[in-house]
């Protein structure tokens, strides 16, 4: 099942997204040097809302790159 990015984040200077997979949401983080997105816990996502920086898609792409182009694609559910 493919997902659509719901929100874009900067978490400790790393790209992060919340993805809507239709039946559920999942937080994904791309750690420095990694070539794939890693799932995070619900608690991690709560921390993003409390202490992270939510970005517009445009600002996210300016800072980190484009998902599926300069960044890895969003994984299937």
Buried (B, 14 or more C-beta within 10 A) or exposed (E): EEBEBEBBBBBEEBBBBBBEBEEEBBBBBBEEEEEEBEEBEEEBBEBBEEEBBBBEEEEBBEEBBEBEEEBBEBBEE
